[in-house]
Amino acid sequence: MTTPAAGPTVPPPAGPPTRAVIPLSGKAVLTAVVGVVLVVAAAVTALWLTLTPGAADPARVTVRLEVLRIGLSLGLGGGGLFALYLAWRRQRSTEIALLQKERDQADVARAYALQERVAAATEADAAARRITELFTKAVEHLGASEAPVRLGGLYALERLAQDNPGQRQTIVNVLCAYLRMPVDLPREPPDDPDADRLRRREHEVRLTAQRVLISHLRPGEDLDHPDVVFWPDLELDLTGVELHDVDFSGCRVRALRLAGATLLGEARFTGATFTADATFEQTTLAGDVRFDRCTFAGRALFRGMTFTGNIDFAEARFARGARFEGTSFGADAGFSGAGFARSAWFTDTTFAREAEFGEVRFGGNAEFRGAVFTGTTRFVGATFTANANFHGVAFRHDVSFREATFARNATFRGATFDGNVGLRDATFRKDADFHAAGFAHIPRFTPDQFPAGVPQALSPPNRTDDLQG
């Protein structure tokens, strides 16, 4: 779970110690003073005897007094020099004492800092051990045979993740792994009352795990100040799971993997945000599904999916590629107002009932090659910014492109139109290819809808101006 903190290191000393000044004793000072006095007295006596051998001459008396004055001056000068020396020693001693005090204080501070680091490391190690113990015990409870114990394990993991943000992804991985484990659902009618009771208890535990996981994925109304229970920037790997009445409305996750999963009952993703890839490939959704106002910041992968109920992608935003190749829409499919910033692939997709693409904006290529639209299909007001490819598409019922805009090439080569085709006020700014397309009813249009020229397939020799009105 966690890595124990590294042991504290001892900091280096502040610097080499300063050589102390050896203090002078009173005896040494007295000896130095007596020595100076004796030296001066000896010098004066020598000068006195040498320079004044006679005492009667007044001039010699003057010399003697001068010698005496010089001797006293030497004595005073020597005493002054000795006093200066003592003052220097006192100042030096004071400076050394102050420096040593500073170093002592620095040593005390380093020792205190070391103690603090040791205490912090000890506390971190204790916390890590405590987290590991709690995690291990909660996981053990999650694997217990009794349903109440498993429920306790779920809530223990939830509390551990709430109190320790650094452990949230690990705990989310554990919850996802628990949901990915095979399960034997309750049967109707029950074949064995005791076995059915156990199945229902496990089903309740899995529903609780599902609710615990999703309840921490909603940041609230203000992203700058999210709810305290929100766990940001998580990845969910729910590959192959079986979920019941799942509700991801308003959730915000980094990545979601639901490949090969089965979603029973109604599934709601209204207003959800996926900041990285969202993978739903080969997923089966047995009930109605809502992806309205979703934001897919990464790739949106819906290849090979089976939608049994109604599907709603109204006003969804696809920032990167959206892939629906080979997907089967068994009921109504709604994409009203959706925005595809890059290419959208609906190759070989089957729409069993109504398909609504009104006001959709395709920022990249729109690929519908080989798709089958069984019910009424509407692209009213849609905008195709890049190429639109409807090669070989089968429209088994009415289809409307009224007020649609094709900014670049539009290909309907080999398409089949078994119902009415609405082209009123549609604009084809570049080439429009209807070669080998089959129409059960001749579409109505005006030549100005095709600035690059009316396709020959729409202008057979037997057309009349009335049909073009």
N, C-alpha and C positions, 0 to 999 in steps of 0.2 A: 504493500500500500504506500509506504513512505520510506524515504532514505534517512537513516539516523544522521544527526548533525555531526560534522567533523570536530575532532577535539581541538580545544583552544590552543593557541601558540603563545609562548612566552615572549613578550616584546624585548628588544635589545635595550641595554642600559643607555642612559642619556649621554654618556661620554666618559673618558678616562678621569679618574679622581685627580684633583689639584693638590700639589704638594703643600702641606701645611707649614706655617711659620712656627719654628720652635720658640716658645715663650721664654723670656729672660727672667731669672730669679732676682730677688732683692739683693742677694749677695753679689751677683754678677754686676748689677748696676752700681752698687757701692764700690766695688773693686775698680770699675771703669772710672768713676768720679775721682777716687783717691789717686789712681794712676795719672789722670789728667793733671791733678793738683801737683803731684810730685814732679811730673815732667816740666810743668810751667815753673815750679819753684827751683828746680835744678837749672833750667835755662836762665832764669833771672839771676841766680847766684853766680853762675858762670860768667854772665855778662857783667855782673857787679864787680867781681874780683878782677876780671880782665881789663875792663875799661876804666876803673877808678881805683888805682893802687894807692893814691893819696887822698886824705879827706879834708886837708886844710884849704885847698884851692877852691874858691867859689865856683869856678867853671866845672870842676869835677863834681861838686855837689849837684849842679844842674844836670850833668850827665847821669848821675845816679838816679835822680828823680825821673829822668826820661826813661832810663832802663826799667825803673819800677813801673812807670806807666805802660811801657811796652809789655812787660810781664803780665800786668793785670789785663791788658787787652788780649794777649794770647790766651790767658786763662778764660776770659769771658768768651772769646771766639771758639775755643775748644768746647766750652760748656754748651754754647749755642749749637755747634755742629752735633754734639752728642744728643741734644734735645731734639734737633731735626731728625736725627736717625731714629730716635725713639718714636717720634710722631709718625714717621714713615712706616715703621714696623706696626704701629697701632692701626694705621689706615689699611695696610696690606692684610693684616689679620682680620679686620672687619670685612674687607671685600671677600676674602676667602670664606669667611663664615657665612656671608650672604649667598655666595655661589653654592656652597655646600647645602645651605638650607633649601635653595631652589631645586637642587638635584634631589635632595631628600623628598621634597614635595612631589617632584615628577615621578620618583620611584613609588611613592605612595599612590599617586594617581594611576600609574600603570598597573600596580598591584590590584587596585580597586576595579580598573577596567577588565583586568584578567578575571577577577572574581565574578564580575558581571557576565562576561562571556561564558565562563564555566557554568554559571547559573542558568543563562539563556540556553546553552547547549543541553544542559541537563533537563531543563523544562521542555525543550523541543523534542528530545529523545523520549521523554515520558509521554508527551502528547502523541507522538508518532506511535508509540507502543499502545497507547490507549485507543487510538483510531483503529489500529490493526486488530486489536482484541474485539472492539465493537463490530468492525466489519466482518471478522471471522465468525463471530457468534451470530450475527444477523443472517449471514449466508447459510450457516448451519440450520438456523430456524427455517429459512426458505426451502431447504431440502427435507424438512420433516414430513412425516406421513400424516400428521393431524393438520387439518385446514386452519384451525385457530392459531396454531404455532406459525404456520406459513404467513398468515396475515400479520402476525406480530413481527416477523422478519421483514416484511415489506415496509411497515411503518418505521421500524428501526433504521432501515437503510435510508428512508426518506428523511428522517431527522438528522442522520449522520451527514447526508449530502447538503441539507440546509445549513448546518453549522460549519461545514468545511467545504468551501467553494472549490478548493483544489481537487477534491475527491468526486465531484459531481459527474464528470464524464465516465469515470470508472463505475460508479454506481448505476448510471444510466445504462452502461453496457451490460451490467448484470441483469437489470430489469428487462432489457431487450432480449437477452439470452433466455431468460425465463419464459418470456412470451413466445420465443421461437421454438421452444421444446414441444414435441408432439403431445397432443391432448385428445382424450376420448370424450366427446361431448355427450351430454344427456340425450337419451333417445325417447322418441314418442311413437307408440306407448313404451313404457319401461319394460325391458326384458327381465331384469333382475332388480328387485327393490333395493337391496343393499348396495349393489354396484351402481345403480342409478343415483343413490344418495351420495356416494363418494364422487361421482362425476359432477353432480350439481355443486358440491362444495368446492371442487377444483375450479369449476367454471366461475364461481363467485370470487375465488382468489385471483383468477386471471383478470376478471373485470376490475378488481381493485387495483391490480398492478397497472392496468391500462389507464385507470383514472389518476392514480398517483403520478404516473409518468407525464401525462398530458397536462395535469393541473399546474405544473411548474414551467410550462412553455409559453405562457401568455404574459407579455410585458405590461399590459394595461394600455391606457389611452396615451400616456406621455412616455415616449421612448427615452427622453433625457432623464426622466425620473421614474424608472420602472418599478413595478411592485416588488416588495421585499422577497416574495416567494418565487420570483422569476429567476430561472437558471439560464443565463444567456450562452449563445455560441456553442450549442451542443449538436452532436451527430447522432442520429437514430438509425440503427440497423435492424429493421424489422422484416428482413427477407424471409419469405415463406410463412409468415405468421397467419393466424386466424383471429381477426378482431371482430367485435360485435358492437354495432351502433357507435362507431368511433367518431369523436368530435374534436377535430383540430382547429376549430374556428378561432381566429385571432391569434393563433400560435406563431411563434417566430423561432425557427431553427436554422442551423447552418446547412445541414444536409439530411435528407430523409431517403432511406432505401426501403421500399415496399415491394421489391421485385418478387414475383411469384406468390404474393400474399393473397388471402381471401378475406374480403370485407363483407360481412353479413349484416343485413339491416341497412339503415340509412347511414351514409358516411358524409360528414360535413367538414369542409376545409375553407369555409367562407372567410375571406380576409386574411388567410394565412400568408406568411412570408418565408420563402426559402432562399437564404443568401448564397447557397451553393447548389449543387445538382440535386434534383428531386427525381427519384427513379421509381417508376410504377410498372415497369415492363413485366408482361405476362401475368399481371394481377387480375383477379376476378372480383368484380363488385356486384353483389347480388341485389342490392337495393338502389334507391335513388342516391345520387352523388352530387354534391355541390362544391364547385371550385370557384364560385363567383367572387370577384374582387381579390383573387389571389395574386401574389407577386412572385414570379419565378426569376430570381436574379441570376441563377445558373442555368444549366440545361434542364429542360423539362422532357423526361423520357417516358412516353406512354405507349411504346411499341408493343404490339401483340396483346393488348389488353382486351378484356371482355366486360362491357358495361351492360348489365341486364336491365337496370332501371333507367330512369331519366338522368341525364347528365347536364350540368349547368356550369359553363365557363364564362358567364356574362361578365364583361369588364375586367377579365383577368389580364395580367400583363406578363408577357414572355420576353425577358431582356436578351436571352440568347436563343439558341435553336430549340424549337419545339417539334418533337417527333412522335407522330401517331401512326406510323406505318403498320399496316396489318391489324389495326385495332377494329373491334366490332362494337358498334353502338346499337344495342338491341332495342332501345326506346328512343324518345326524343333527345336530340343533342343540341344544346344551345351555346353559341359563342357570341351572342350579341354584344357589340361594343368592345370586344377583346382587341388587344394590341400585340402584334408580333413584331418586335424590333428587328429580328433577323429572319432567316428562312423558316418556313413551316412546312413540315412533311406530313401529308395525309395519303401517301401512296398506298394503293390496294386496301384502303379503309372501306368498311361497310357501314352504311347508315340505314338501319332497318325501318326507321320512321322519320319524322320530320327533322330537318337539319336547318338550323338558324344561324346565319353568318351576317346578319344585318349590321351595318356600321362598323364592321371589322376593318382594321387597318393592317395590311401586310407590308411591313417595312423591307423584308427580303423576299426571295422567291417563294411563291405559293405553289407547292407541288401536290396535285391531286391525281396524278397519273394512275389509271386503273381503278379509281374509287367507284363505288356503287351507291347511288342515292335512291333508296326505294320509296321514300315518302316525299312530301312537298319540301322543296329546297329553296331557301331565300338567301341571296347575296345582296339584298337591297341596300344601296348606299355604301357598299364596301369599297375600299381603296386598295388597289394593287400597285404599290410603288415600284416593284421590280417585276420580273417575268411571272406570268400566271400560266401554269401548265395543267390543262384538263385533258390531256391526251388519253383517248380510250375510255373516258369516264362514261358511265351509264346513268342517265337520269330517268328513272322509271316512272316518275310522276312530274308534276309541274315544277318548273324552276324559274326563278326571277333574278335577273341582274339589273333591275331597274335602278337608275341613278348611280350605278357602279362606275368606278373610274379605273381604267387600265392604262397606267402611265407608260408601260413598256409593252413588250410583245405578249400577246395572249394566244395560247394554242388550245384549240378544241379539235384537233385532228383525230378523226375516227370516233368522236364522241357520239353517243346515242341519246336522242331527246324523244322520249315516248309520250310526254305530255306537252302542255303549253310552255312556250319559252318567252319570258318577258325581258325585252331589251330596251324598253322605253327610257329615254334620257340617259342611257348608258353611253360612256365615251371610251373609244378605243384610239388612243393617241398614236400608237405605233402599229405594227403589223398585227392583224387578227387572222389566224389560220383556222378555217373550218373545213379543211380538205377532208373528204370522205366522211364527214359528219352526217348522221341520219336524223331527219326531223319528221315526227308524226304530224306536226302542225307547223306551217311556215311562220317564222317569227316576224313580228312587225318592228320596223325601224325606219329611220330617215338617213339619207346618205351623209348628212353632216355629222353623224355620230362616228364616222370612220374617216378622219382627216387623211389617212394614208391610202384611202380607197376602199370601197365596199368589197369584201371577200367574194370571190366568184361563186363559192358554194351557197352564198345567200342571195345570189342574183341569177337564178336559172332563167333560161329563155322564156319560160311561160309565166314569169312573175308579172304582176301588174302594178302600176303606181298606187292603186288602192291599197294593196297589201303593204306597201312601204309607208303608208301614211301614219 
